[in-house]
Amino acid sequence: MAESIIHTEHLSRSFGTIKAVDDVSMDVPAGIVFGFLGPNGAGKTTTIHLLLGILEPTQGQARVLGFDTRSQADEIRAKSGALLEFSGLYERMSAEDNLDLYGRIYRMSVAERKTRTKELFTHLDLWDRRKEKVGIWSRGMKQKLAVARALFHHPPLIFLDEPTAGLDPVAAAGLHADLTSLVSREGVTVFLNTHNLAEAEKLCAQVGVIRNGKLITIGNPDELRLRNGGHKVEIIGNGFQQKTLTLLQARSEVKKAEIKNGRLMIELNGENKIGPLVTLIVQSGAEIEDILRGGESLEDLFLTLMQEENQ
């Protein structure tokens, strides 16, 4: 099995009595968008700082791109791209000059810088605006430029810390589409910090959930839904009554049943056939028009995990 692009063992970081990252062990494979999910203050940003070698761990260790974060942080940062809390863009400079400066720092040739600028700006629909000063741009355009800068020197790994924070839904959706396309085209691995669950659902092949510095769970979204018993059935029809709910709630395969907006919502305990439940519903006097099956959303799963952690 190929070495993970990120590997941590019991990674911890304390600030005084506060454990910002607490015993985190995980592996992130190459070539995917990995979503690191958690509420504000969960330890997501501190984790990125540890992985980039900006902070040293209090305990444990991490390897990124095969380099040790304690002793080889310069190599990690040279071979990674990052968009952290602040974009660091030079707003009095043009968009293309921002990228050109970054390319010069990475000792890219003039020809390489010009080719890469056109490539990324064309793909991000910024080419016609390249001569404009960044200060007049919208937040969404600035975030696109910041992503382009993170990718400019062809890094195999980029870190994005809440890249759509503060963007309106249209700008956020546009950035999602751009990221998906860029990851596919360039084969880059993305470590994405977010508390936007819809964003993670759209972009991530694998997610880790962190709360109070502890890694609660890790896996691809479908696996996590199954692991947490997320099997839901939505039944459209009429005549659903308390009698229907009582009959359903008495069944061992039913974890929860309720009526929402005139629809019957059933959550099952694992994989179970719904034929017997359909028969029972009809026998209760209800009429069924349609049945929709599907696992719980990532948002449902996240909220469930947060509630379990608080108990």
C-alpha positions in Angstrom: 0.0 0.0 0.0 1.3 3.4 -1.0 2.3 5.8 1.8 -0.3 8.3 2.8 0.3 11.9 1.8 -0.5 12.9 5.4 0.1 10.6 8.3 -0.3 11.5 12.0 0.3 9.5 15.2 -1.2 10.8 18.5 -0.7 14.4 17.3 -1.4 16.8 20.1 -1.0 20.5 20.7 -1.7 22.4 23.9 -1.8 26.0 24.7 -1.5 26.2 28.5 -4.3 24.1 29.9 -6.2 24.0 26.6 -5.7 21.0 24.3 -6.4 22.5 20.9 -5.5 19.2 19.1 -5.8 16.0 21.2 -4.3 12.7 20.2 -5.2 12.8 16.5 -4.1 9.8 14.4 -5.1 9.7 10.8 -4.0 8.9 7.2 -5.0 10.9 4.2 -4.5 9.2 0.8 -3.3 11.1 -2.3 -5.5 12.5 -5.0 -8.6 13.3 -3.1 -10.3 16.1 -1.4 -10.2 15.4 2.4 -12.7 17.3 4.5 -11.7 18.1 8.0 -15.1 19.0 9.6 -15.8 20.6 13.0 -17.5 23.6 14.6 -15.6 26.8 15.1 -12.9 26.3 17.8 -12.7 22.5 17.2 -9.0 22.5 16.4 -9.1 22.5 12.5 -6.8 25.5 12.0 -4.3 24.4 14.6 -4.1 21.0 12.8 -3.2 22.7 9.5 -0.6 24.8 11.3 0.9 21.6 12.8 0.9 19.8 9.4 2.7 22.7 7.8 5.2 22.9 10.6 4.2 26.4 11.6 3.5 25.0 15.1 5.4 22.1 16.8 3.3 19.4 18.4 3.3 19.1 22.2 3.1 15.3 21.7 3.0 12.9 18.8 4.2 13.2 15.3 3.2 13.9 11.7 4.6 13.3 8.2 3.4 15.3 5.3 4.6 14.4 1.7 7.0 12.0 3.5 8.6 14.8 5.5 8.7 15.1 9.3 6.8 18.2 10.4 9.3 18.9 13.2 12.6 18.6 11.3 11.6 19.1 7.7 9.0 21.9 7.8 10.7 24.0 5.1 10.5 21.1 2.7 6.8 20.6 3.4 6.0 24.3 2.9 8.0 24.4 -0.3 6.1 21.6 -1.8 2.6 22.5 -0.6 0.2 25.2 -1.4 -2.0 26.9 1.2 -4.9 29.3 1.6 -5.2 30.0 5.3 -7.2 32.5 7.3 -5.9 35.5 5.4 -5.3 35.3 1.7 -2.2 37.4 1.8 -2.9 39.0 -1.6 -1.4 42.3 -2.5 -4.4 44.4 -3.3 -2.5 47.3 -4.9 -1.0 45.0 -7.4 -2.7 43.5 -10.5 -3.9 39.9 -10.4 -1.3 38.7 -12.8 1.5 40.5 -10.8 0.3 38.7 -7.7 0.9 35.4 -9.3 4.1 36.4 -11.0 5.6 37.5 -7.7 4.7 34.2 -6.2 6.2 32.3 -9.1 9.5 34.3 -8.7 9.6 33.4 -5.0 9.4 29.7 -6.1 12.1 30.4 -8.7 9.9 29.6 -11.7 11.2 30.8 -15.1 9.6 33.7 -16.9 8.1 31.2 -19.5 6.8 29.0 -16.7 5.2 31.9 -14.9 3.5 33.2 -18.1 2.2 29.8 -19.1 0.9 28.9 -15.6 -0.8 32.3 -15.2 -2.7 31.9 -18.5 -3.6 28.3 -17.7 -5.0 29.0 -14.3 -6.7 32.3 -15.1 -8.3 30.9 -18.2 -9.6 27.9 -16.2 -10.9 30.2 -13.4 -12.5 32.7 -15.9 -10.2 35.5 -14.7 -8.1 35.9 -17.8 -9.9 39.1 -19.0 -9.5 40.7 -15.6 -5.8 39.9 -15.0 -4.6 43.5 -15.4 -7.0 44.8 -12.8 -5.8 45.7 -9.2 -7.0 43.0 -6.8 -8.4 45.6 -4.4 -11.4 46.4 -6.6 -12.3 42.7 -6.9 -15.2 41.0 -5.1 -14.4 38.5 -2.3 -15.3 35.6 -4.5 -12.8 36.7 -7.2 -10.1 37.2 -4.6 -10.7 33.7 -3.3 -10.3 32.3 -6.8 -7.0 34.2 -7.1 -5.9 32.9 -3.8 -6.6 29.3 -4.9 -4.8 29.9 -8.1 -1.8 31.2 -6.1 -1.9 28.1 -3.9 -1.7 25.9 -7.0 0.7 28.1 -9.0 3.9 26.1 -8.4 2.3 22.7 -9.1 2.2 21.4 -5.5 0.9 17.9 -5.0 -0.9 19.0 -1.8 -2.8 22.1 -0.9 -4.4 23.2 2.4 -7.5 25.3 2.3 -8.9 26.8 5.5 -12.6 27.7 5.2 -12.1 28.9 1.5 -15.8 29.9 1.0 -16.3 31.6 4.4 -18.0 34.9 3.8 -18.9 34.1 0.1 -22.5 34.4 -1.1 -24.1 31.1 -2.3 -23.4 31.8 -6.0 -19.7 32.6 -5.4 -19.4 29.6 -3.2 -20.9 27.3 -5.7 -18.6 28.7 -8.4 -15.6 28.1 -6.2 -16.8 24.5 -5.5 -17.0 23.8 -9.2 -13.6 25.3 -9.9 -12.0 23.2 -7.1 -13.6 20.0 -8.3 -12.3 20.6 -11.8 -8.8 21.7 -10.8 -8.4 18.7 -8.5 -9.5 16.3 -11.2 -7.3 18.0 -13.9 -4.1 18.5 -11.8 -4.3 15.4 -9.6 -3.7 17.5 -6.5 -4.7 16.4 -3.0 -6.7 18.9 -1.0 -6.9 19.1 2.8 -10.1 21.2 3.3 -11.0 22.7 6.7 -14.7 23.5 6.8 -17.7 23.7 9.0 -19.9 24.0 5.9 -21.4 20.5 5.6 -23.0 21.1 2.2 -19.5 22.0 0.9 -18.0 18.8 2.3 -20.8 16.7 0.9 -20.2 18.1 -2.6 -16.4 18.1 -2.6 -15.0 15.4 -0.3 -14.2 11.8 -1.0 -13.2 11.3 2.7 -13.9 13.3 5.8 -12.7 13.4 9.4 -14.8 15.0 12.1 -13.1 16.8 15.0 -14.6 18.3 18.2 -12.7 19.8 21.1 -9.5 18.7 19.5 -10.4 15.0 19.3 -10.9 13.2 16.1 -14.3 11.6 16.5 -14.6 9.6 13.2 -13.0 9.3 9.8 -14.0 7.7 6.5 -15.9 8.4 3.3 -19.3 10.0 3.7 -21.2 6.8 2.6 -19.3 4.6 5.0 -19.9 7.0 7.9 -23.7 7.1 7.2 -23.9 3.3 7.2 -21.6 3.0 10.2 -23.9 5.3 12.1 -27.2 3.6 11.1 -28.2 6.3 8.7 -31.0 4.6 6.8 -34.0 6.8 6.1 -37.2 6.3 4.2 -39.5 9.1 3.2 -43.1 8.1 2.4 -45.4 10.4 0.5 -49.1 10.0 0.7 -52.0 10.8 3.0 -53.9 9.5 6.0 -50.9 9.2 8.2 -52.1 9.2 11.8 -50.8 8.6 15.3 -52.1 5.0 14.9 -49.6 4.6 12.0 -46.7 5.9 14.1 -47.6 3.7 17.1 -47.6 0.6 14.8 -44.3 1.6 13.3 -42.6 2.4 16.5 -43.4 -1.0 17.9 -41.3 -2.7 15.1 -37.7 -3.7 16.0 -36.3 -2.5 12.7 -37.7 1.0 13.2 -35.4 3.4 15.0 -37.6 6.5 14.7 -40.9 7.4 12.9 -42.5 10.8 12.7 -44.8 12.9 10.5 -43.2 16.0 8.9 -45.0 18.4 6.6 -47.5 15.7 5.8 -44.9 13.1 5.0 -44.0 10.0 7.0 -40.3 9.9 7.9 -38.9 6.6 9.0 -35.3 5.9 10.2 -34.3 2.2 10.2 -31.8 0.3 12.4 -29.4 -0.6 9.6 -30.3 -2.3 6.3 -33.9 -3.6 6.5 -36.5 -4.4 4.0 -39.4 -2.0 4.0 -42.0 -4.2 2.4 -43.5 -5.3 5.8 -43.6 -1.7 6.9 -45.4 -0.6 3.7 -48.0 -3.3 4.4 -48.4 -2.1 8.0 -48.9 1.5 6.9 -51.6 0.6 4.4 -53.3 -1.5 7.0 -53.4 1.5 9.4 -55.6 3.2 6.8 -53.0 5.4 5.1 -52.5 5.7 1.3 -49.0 5.6 -0.2 -48.1 7.6 -3.3 -44.3 7.3 -3.4 -41.4 5.9 -1.4 -38.0 7.6 -1.3 -35.0 5.8 0.2 -31.6 7.2 1.1 -29.0 7.5 3.8 -28.9 10.5 6.1 -27.2 13.6 4.9 -23.8 14.5 6.1 -25.4 17.3 8.1 -27.6 14.8 9.9 -24.6 12.6 10.6 -22.5 15.5 11.8 -25.2 16.7 14.2 -25.7 13.2 15.5 -22.0 12.9 16.2 -21.9 16.3 18.0 -24.9 15.3 20.2 -23.2 12.0 21.1 -20.0 13.7 22.0 -21.9 16.1 24.3 -23.6 13.3 26.2 
